Amino acid sequence: MSEIKGFIFNIMRYSIHDGPGLRTSIFFKGCSLSCNWCHNPEGISSVAQRIYRQYLCIGCGQCMDRCSQNALTLTPNGVVADEKRCTQCLTCAQTCPAEAMEFIGKSMTVSEVLEEIKKDVPFYDESGGGVTFSGGEPLNQPHFLLEMLNACGELDLHRTVDTAGYADSKLLLKIAEQTDLFLYDLKHMDPLKHRLYTGVSNEKILFNLELLVRHGAQITIRIPIVPGINDDEENIERLGAFLGRLPGIHKVHILPYHSVAQGKYRSLKTDFPLADVESPSQMQMEAIAEHLKKNDLQVALGG
């Protein structure tokens, strides 16, 4: 088996929101988008990131003693790292007895990830589940993704790719040959607002969705509903009209924005852009679902 390596930040077992049945979700690190509402901010950067949880730190100093670069200092606000000195050798995280220090991101081979997947195969058989490649953005590591898809295909496992679709079109079609289901994210129909809130325009994303449809890919659309950003009637009507014109697109999941990821942003020492935004109400979500259903779409609330 190929020993090509990918960069992973989480492997979640028994997932029920990332495709049919019970699934093993493999989270790839690195994303071309930087959505203001991202609930996996640790997946945006393509490099390992240090997380320090001061509330767990016991101030023992072992991380500082073991750091060969003298990059750590104990202050009244906890351990502070000099990132210019840090070589990301991971010694501090491996040394910390309280698990206050952690690095997000791990290099793994295809065979290493596959060994984790194989642990869950009995649950796939019982539930009709399989493997989901998510992120971050799995298309940002295309060679590793293709190797993983091929390896899972040889085991006759159901393969789902969760993507925002911002990728080279030829590459996407190649991946589609090895993919049983796409969970395809749509954020906003207006290209300028899409760029404002995600960092990129949506032209390539919409083009690639139409391309996948023409090639017969199985697709479930997922739309995050973020109050004040994409929940207005004009955007919902444009989304519904666009999807309604695409043959083969019927299933749409609308996902309510929530702020539960704020703790992740704090740990990463990153500002959470939508800290003051409240989640949409059940009534608002149901009204949006009814708007979308007018376009002959099967709309579900949640994953």
C-alpha positions in Angstrom: 0.0 0.0 0.0 1.1 3.5 -0.8 2.9 5.2 2.1 2.0 8.7 0.9 1.2 10.9 3.9 -1.6 13.2 4.6 -2.0 15.8 7.4 -5.0 15.0 9.7 -6.3 16.8 12.7 -9.0 14.4 13.9 -10.5 11.0 13.3 -14.1 10.8 14.7 -15.6 7.4 15.1 -19.4 6.6 15.2 -20.3 9.9 13.5 -24.0 10.1 12.5 -24.0 13.5 10.8 -21.5 13.0 7.9 -23.4 10.7 5.6 -25.6 7.6 5.8 -25.3 5.2 8.8 -22.5 5.2 11.3 -19.3 6.6 9.9 -15.7 7.2 10.6 -14.9 10.8 9.7 -11.4 11.7 8.7 -10.7 15.4 9.1 -8.0 16.8 6.7 -6.0 19.9 7.9 -6.0 22.9 5.6 -8.7 24.8 3.8 -8.8 27.4 1.0 -11.8 29.1 2.6 -11.8 30.9 5.9 -15.5 31.2 6.8 -16.4 33.6 9.5 -18.6 30.9 11.2 -16.3 27.9 10.8 -16.9 25.4 13.5 -13.6 23.6 12.9 -11.1 26.6 13.0 -8.3 24.2 13.7 -8.8 22.8 10.2 -8.2 26.0 8.3 -4.4 26.2 8.7 -2.4 23.6 6.8 0.3 23.5 9.5 0.4 22.1 13.0 -1.0 24.5 15.6 -0.3 24.7 19.3 -3.3 24.8 21.7 -2.7 25.8 25.3 -5.4 25.3 27.9 -4.4 27.5 30.8 -7.2 26.1 33.0 -5.5 22.7 32.8 -1.9 23.9 33.4 -0.5 23.1 36.8 2.6 25.3 36.4 5.1 22.4 36.8 7.5 23.8 34.2 8.3 20.4 32.6 7.5 21.8 29.2 10.0 24.6 29.6 12.7 22.3 30.9 12.3 20.0 28.0 12.1 22.6 25.3 15.5 22.6 23.4 14.8 26.0 21.9 13.9 27.8 25.1 10.7 28.9 23.4 8.5 28.7 26.5 8.1 31.1 29.4 5.9 30.8 32.5 4.0 34.0 33.1 1.0 35.1 35.4 -1.1 34.3 32.3 0.3 30.8 32.0 2.9 29.4 29.6 3.7 31.7 26.7 5.4 30.4 23.5 7.8 32.3 21.3 6.6 31.0 17.9 9.7 32.3 16.2 11.9 30.0 18.2 9.5 27.0 18.3 10.3 24.2 15.8 7.1 22.3 16.5 9.1 19.3 17.8 6.0 18.4 19.9 8.1 17.8 23.0 6.2 20.2 25.2 2.9 18.5 24.4 4.3 15.1 24.9 5.9 16.1 28.2 2.9 18.0 29.8 1.4 15.7 32.5 -1.8 17.8 32.6 -2.4 17.7 28.8 -2.6 21.5 28.9 -0.4 21.7 25.7 -1.4 20.1 22.4 -0.5 20.3 18.8 -3.3 20.1 16.3 -2.3 18.2 13.1 -0.6 14.9 12.6 1.1 13.4 9.6 -0.3 9.9 8.8 0.2 7.4 6.0 -2.7 5.8 4.1 -2.1 2.5 5.9 -2.2 4.2 9.3 -5.5 5.9 8.6 -6.9 2.7 7.1 -6.0 0.7 10.3 -8.2 3.2 12.3 -11.0 2.8 9.7 -10.9 -1.0 9.8 -11.8 -0.9 13.6 -15.3 0.4 12.6 -16.1 -1.9 9.6 -18.6 -4.0 11.7 -20.6 -0.9 12.4 -20.7 0.0 8.8 -22.2 -3.4 7.9 -24.9 -3.0 10.5 -25.9 0.6 9.8 -25.1 1.1 6.1 -22.3 3.5 7.0 -18.8 4.1 5.8 -16.0 6.6 5.7 -16.3 10.4 5.3 -13.4 12.6 4.3 -13.9 16.1 5.7 -11.9 19.0 7.0 -10.7 21.6 6.6 -11.0 20.8 2.9 -10.0 17.3 1.8 -9.5 18.5 -1.8 -6.5 20.5 -0.6 -4.7 17.2 -0.2 -5.7 15.6 -3.5 -3.1 12.9 -3.8 -3.6 11.6 -0.3 -7.4 11.8 -0.7 -7.3 9.7 -3.9 -5.1 7.1 -2.3 -7.5 6.9 0.7 -10.5 6.6 -1.6 -8.9 3.9 -3.6 -7.9 2.0 -0.5 -11.5 2.2 0.9 -12.9 1.2 -2.4 -10.8 -2.0 -2.4 -12.5 -2.8 1.0 -15.9 -2.1 -0.6 -16.6 0.7 1.9 -19.0 3.5 1.2 -17.0 6.7 0.6 -18.3 10.3 1.2 -16.4 13.5 0.5 -17.5 16.6 2.4 -16.3 19.6 0.4 -16.8 23.3 -0.4 -16.0 22.5 -4.0 -13.3 25.2 -4.4 -10.8 23.1 -6.4 -9.5 22.3 -9.8 -12.3 21.0 -11.9 -10.3 18.1 -13.5 -9.1 17.0 -10.1 -12.7 17.1 -8.8 -13.9 14.8 -11.6 -11.0 12.4 -10.9 -12.0 12.3 -7.3 -15.7 11.8 -8.2 -14.8 8.5 -9.9 -13.9 7.1 -6.5 -16.6 8.8 -4.5 -20.1 7.4 -3.6 -21.5 10.6 -2.2 -20.6 14.3 -2.0 -21.7 16.5 0.9 -21.4 19.8 -1.0 -21.4 23.0 1.0 -23.1 26.2 -0.4 -22.6 29.4 1.6 -24.0 32.3 -0.4 -25.2 33.0 -4.0 -23.7 36.6 -4.1 -20.0 36.3 -5.2 -19.0 39.5 -3.5 -20.6 38.6 -0.2 -19.3 35.1 -0.5 -15.7 36.5 -0.8 -16.4 38.9 2.1 -17.4 36.1 4.5 -15.3 33.2 3.3 -12.3 34.7 1.6 -13.0 33.4 -1.9 -15.6 34.0 -4.6 -18.2 31.4 -5.4 -17.9 31.1 -9.2 -15.7 28.1 -9.1 -17.8 26.5 -6.4 -21.0 26.8 -8.4 -19.4 25.8 -11.7 -18.0 22.6 -10.0 -21.3 21.7 -8.6 -22.9 21.9 -12.0 -20.0 19.9 -13.4 -20.5 17.1 -10.8 -24.3 17.0 -11.6 -23.7 16.6 -15.3 -21.4 13.7 -14.6 -24.0 11.9 -12.5 -22.4 12.3 -9.0 -24.5 11.6 -6.0 -24.8 14.9 -4.0 -26.4 16.2 -0.9 -26.3 19.9 -0.5 -25.5 21.4 2.9 -26.2 25.1 3.6 -25.2 26.7 6.9 -27.8 29.3 7.9 -26.1 32.3 9.5 -28.3 35.1 10.7 -27.5 38.5 9.1 -25.2 36.9 6.5 -27.1 34.4 4.2 -30.6 34.0 5.8 -32.2 36.9 3.9 -35.1 36.0 1.6 -33.3 37.1 -1.6 -30.4 34.7 -1.0 -32.6 31.8 0.0 -34.7 32.3 -3.1 -31.6 32.4 -5.3 -30.3 29.3 -3.7 -33.6 27.5 -4.2 -33.9 28.6 -7.8 -30.3 27.6 -8.6 -30.6 24.1 -7.0 -34.0 23.6 -8.5 -32.6 23.9 -12.0 -30.0 21.2 -11.4 -31.2 17.7 -12.4 -30.4 15.1 -9.8 -30.2 17.6 -6.9 -33.0 16.9 -4.5 -31.6 16.5 -1.0 -30.7 19.7 0.9 -29.7 19.9 4.5 -29.9 23.3 6.2 -27.6 23.7 9.2 -28.3 26.3 11.9 -25.3 28.4 12.9 -24.1 28.0 16.4 -21.3 29.5 18.5 -20.2 26.4 20.3 -16.8 26.6 18.7 -15.8 29.8 20.6 -13.7 27.7 23.0 -11.6 26.5 20.0 -11.0 30.0 18.8 -9.8 31.0 22.3 -7.5 28.0 22.5 -6.0 29.0 19.2 -5.8 32.6 20.3 -7.9 33.6 17.3 -10.8 36.1 17.3 -14.2 34.6 16.7 -15.8 36.9 14.1 -19.4 36.1 14.9 -19.3 36.1 18.7 -22.4 38.3 18.9 -24.5 36.4 16.4 -27.3 34.3 17.8 -28.4 31.0 16.4 -31.5 31.0 14.2 -34.7 29.9 15.8 -36.5 26.7 14.9 -39.3 28.8 13.4 -36.8 30.6 11.2 -35.2 27.4 10.1 -38.6 25.9 9.2 -39.5 29.0 7.2 -36.3 28.7 5.2 -37.0 25.1 4.6 -40.5 25.9 3.2 -39.0 28.5 0.9 -36.5 25.9 -0.5 -39.1 23.2 -0.9 -41.0 25.3 -3.4 -38.2 24.3 -5.9 -39.0 20.6 -5.7 -36.2 20.0 -3.1 -36.2 17.6 -0.2 -35.1 19.7 2.7 -34.0 18.5 6.1 -33.0 20.5 9.2 -29.6 19.5 10.5 -26.9 17.1 9.2 
